[in-house]
Structure formats: structure tokens, C-alpha cells
Amino acid sequence: MLQQILKALQSTHTQLVAVSKTHTPTEILKLYEQGQRDFGENKAQELISKYDALPKDIRWHMIGHLQTNKVKYIAPFVHLIHSVDSFDVLKEIDKQAKKYNRIIDCLLQFKIAQEDTKYGFDVETAESMLQSAGFQELKNIEIVGVMGMATFTENEDQVRSEFKRLKEIFDIIQAKYFSSQITFKEISMGMSDDYQIAIEEGSTMVRIGTLLFGARHYTI
Ligand SMILES: *Cc1c(COP(=O)(O)O)cnc(C)c1O
């Protein structure tokens, strides 16, 4: 399955983040041995225990809502935080990154779905943050793009239009705030059920769990 997915991503140079939440280190190692190095988790605690248990050349992606008080645990090693959804959490990431003398790459998560439960900025709030003096002071974070999750629905047209919207948001934010920064280039969108649509709509990074690992075991 890994090779099939990689083949589908190849022509568009889309990166694969293998979402390993609830799966064991042994299952992760199976993909690692096939060459996969980018893995994503949605809980800080699980991310830390897997980081401890697994090879140190794995690039760990935080893809789930991040509480401010958990940032310090993942700051030493996290590769990319996809789920920045407030200025407070970004400020804390900056503070912790500074302690470890790092610059942590971050994506701004936007709410594109029709569901109440999804975290994320709206464009107005993100723009006022990007324009604020407080944001300008953050030196140990780098915003490298945007992330979003489509509504959980069978309706492909809806999913496609939500991904189009995220691409539009990316273009606006890039033009207004990051036009001089080539590092602002990532659009993290697409999961097992909708990654093909996401690629067609300009995804640079898909986050796939179930297709790679099978159904999640929630006993972990
Ligand atoms: C779990 C999760 C995924 C992967 O979902 P699948 O449907 O199993 O591919 C992707 N993104 C986020 C933010 C997730 O929490």
C-alpha cells in the first residue's frame, strides 16, 4: 500500500505523512523499513512515547490540536506542527523553541469544514494575528504554510470545494504576508478518503493513516 500511495503522489511531488496514531512502534517500524520517515500523531503524549521508542531519524509531525501546556514536551524534537490554531499556542511554541535554540516550522490550521468540532483559524483572525506586533516578535517559529481538514462526508463536491477554499486562503496569505519567503509553500490537506481530491486541488502534503495501517486500535 505504501508504494502504491507514493506512486500516486510522485508526479505532483506531494509529501506523505504516515499517520500512526494508535498504532504500535512495531507497526511503525514496518513502514520505516520500507523507507518512510515522516510520521504524524495527534496527541502530544503519544508523540513523545513513540519518539522515545523509535529511530531518531524519523521526522515527527504534530497534526492534532495542541494544548499550550504540552508544547514544552514536543519542542525539543518535533519536525512540523500542522495544527497551530491560536496566537497563544504559537507564542508558546516560540518560547519553547527558543529554549532549545531551534526554529520550529508551523502550519496555520484553517477551519474549512462545515462541522463545529474542527479547530482552526478563520481568515480574519489569522490576518489580524499576522499583522500584529506580537507576531513580528516571534523569532523561533517559521510559518511554512497552511493545513485544513474537509468535512467528513461522502459528498465529493463539498470536499473539493473546501480544499479549493484552503488553496485560496494559502494564496491570499502567501501574497499578503509571505511573498518574499520561499519557505512558505506547504498546503497540508488530504486523508485516506479524500487524498486524491486534495492532490488535484494543490495539496503538497497528505496525512494518511487508515490506508497505510488499517483501522485504528483505540485501546493504546
Ligand atoms: C487521524 C488523522 C488523519 C488520518 O486519517 P485517516 O482517515 O486514517 O487517513 C489525518 N489528519 C488528522 C489531523 C488526523 O487526526
Ligand as a Chemical Component Dictionary entry (heavy atoms), coordinates in Angstrom:
data_LIG
# 
_chem_comp.id                   LIG 
_chem_comp.type                 NON-POLYMER 
_chem_comp.pdbx_formal_charge   0 
_chem_comp.three_letter_code    LIG 
# 
loop_
_chem_comp_atom.comp_id 
_chem_comp_atom.atom_id 
_chem_comp_atom.alt_atom_id 
_chem_comp_atom.type_symbol 
_chem_comp_atom.charge 
_chem_comp_atom.model_Cartn_x 
_chem_comp_atom.model_Cartn_y 
_chem_comp_atom.model_Cartn_z 
_chem_comp_atom.pdbx_ordinal 
LIG C1 C1 C 0 -6.271 10.792 12.043 1  
LIG C2 C2 C 0 -5.925 11.967 11.216 2  
LIG C3 C3 C 0 -5.572 11.813 9.850  3  
LIG C4 C4 C 0 -5.569 10.480 9.124  4  
LIG O1 O1 O 0 -6.850 9.972  8.948  5  
LIG P1 P1 P 0 -7.143 8.687  8.035  6  
LIG O2 O2 O 0 -8.555 8.841  7.621  7  
LIG O3 O3 O 0 -6.930 7.495  8.912  8  
LIG O4 O4 O 0 -6.203 8.698  6.896  9  
LIG C5 C5 C 0 -5.218 12.953 9.155  10 
LIG N1 N1 N 0 -5.201 14.171 9.725  11 
LIG C6 C6 C 0 -5.520 14.351 11.017 12 
LIG C7 C7 C 0 -5.474 15.726 11.593 13 
LIG C8 C8 C 0 -5.905 13.258 11.803 14 
LIG O5 O5 O 0 -6.228 13.454 13.095 15 
# 
loop_
_chem_comp_bond.comp_id 
_chem_comp_bond.atom_id_1 
_chem_comp_bond.atom_id_2 
_chem_comp_bond.value_order 
_chem_comp_bond.pdbx_ordinal 
LIG C1 C2 SING 1  
LIG C2 C3 SING 2  
LIG C2 C8 DOUB 3  
LIG C3 C4 SING 4  
LIG C3 C5 DOUB 5  
LIG C4 O1 SING 6  
LIG O1 P1 SING 7  
LIG P1 O2 DOUB 8  
LIG P1 O3 SING 9  
LIG P1 O4 SING 10 
LIG C5 N1 SING 11 
LIG N1 C6 DOUB 12 
LIG C6 C7 SING 13 
LIG C6 C8 SING 14 
LIG C8 O5 SING 15 
# 
